[in-house]
């Protein structure tokens, strides 16, 4: 028997309290893809209540209700991202529509969810735009139809997007390899920006591939510890960056953790316009479906 591919679903009150909030926008935009693919949705209590109240995903056989957050619903999602107790309940990824001003965004279970998604190379979608685009990625991977010809409504064409490329030290070679493999695609973007050493290595790769020497392929910013993450956060907040590809290393102590969290919270503040994909696996899946 084929195991159902299932995503966890959680959202802060900001996104689930109204009929035009982020949760409703995501469910309406992605309902066709969810039903077509037969995706399971394991929704934390408050989200499950909101879906029912707003008449969303009605009759979807794959919809499962988890306990409320106060009863450990998000903690169960973390466990199931890691494989869970029952293999049939393992999650392939998680949608967690985050309000950066909600205190629970800093709770241990929220931080653990992000860490386990990165450790297990599973997608974590923290913004409305990212969650909508990722369901389109899932559909494109299943049907073989490029997002260039079937991008979801509201997702701008690649030539209208500005991309931020960030990688921690151990993953800088992986970022350069990713950019080299998808050089033509990424070169179509309106602009690319990158922090510190990552930007230097990306530009050296681009010049070696024939990009005009001396002309940056990726506009260099400061290194992360010296403020590069904050610079990208400002680009996000002023709607001048629509996609952050951030190869995060969760296995080392990060002295500028506050800057990393600042960038993540900026992305969540621009939830309807910006997406953040923070593992190589996510970046490759995204790029392959746009190619």
HELIX and SHEET records of a PDB file:
HELIX    1   1 UNK A   13  UNK A   16  1                                   4    
HELIX    2   2 UNK A   22  UNK A   37  1                                  16    
HELIX    3   3 UNK A   45  UNK A   53  1                                   9    
HELIX    4   4 UNK A   69  UNK A   71  5                                   3    
HELIX    5   5 UNK A   73  UNK A   81  1                                   9    
HELIX    6   6 UNK A   87  UNK A   89  5                                   3    
HELIX    7   7 UNK A  103  UNK A  106  5                                   4    
HELIX    8   8 UNK A  108  UNK A  119  1                                  12    
HELIX    9   9 UNK A  128  UNK A  143  1                                  16    
HELIX   10  10 UNK A  147  UNK A  150  1                                   4    
HELIX   11  11 UNK A  158  UNK A  160  5                                   3    
HELIX   12  12 UNK A  169  UNK A  171  5                                   3    
HELIX   13  13 UNK A  172  UNK A  181  1                                  10    
HELIX   14  14 UNK A  183  UNK A  187  1                                   5    
HELIX   15  15 UNK A  196  UNK A  208  1                                  13    
HELIX   16  16 UNK A  224  UNK A  226  5                                   3    
HELIX   17  17 UNK A  228  UNK A  237  1                                  10    
HELIX   18  18 UNK A  257  UNK A  269  1                                  13    
HELIX   19  19 UNK A  280  UNK A  290  1                                  11    
SHEET    1   A 5 UNK A  63  UNK A  65  0                                        
SHEET    2   A 5 UNK A  40  UNK A  43  1                                        
SHEET    3   A 5 UNK A   6  UNK A  11  1                                        
SHEET    4   A 5 UNK A  93  UNK A  97  1                                        
SHEET    5   A 5 UNK A 123  UNK A 125  1                                        
SHEET    1   B 5 UNK A 219  UNK A 221  0                                        
SHEET    2   B 5 UNK A 191  UNK A 195  1                                        
SHEET    3   B 5 UNK A 162  UNK A 167  1                                        
SHEET    4   B 5 UNK A 243  UNK A 247  1                                        
SHEET    5   B 5 UNK A 275  UNK A 277  1                                        
END                                                                             
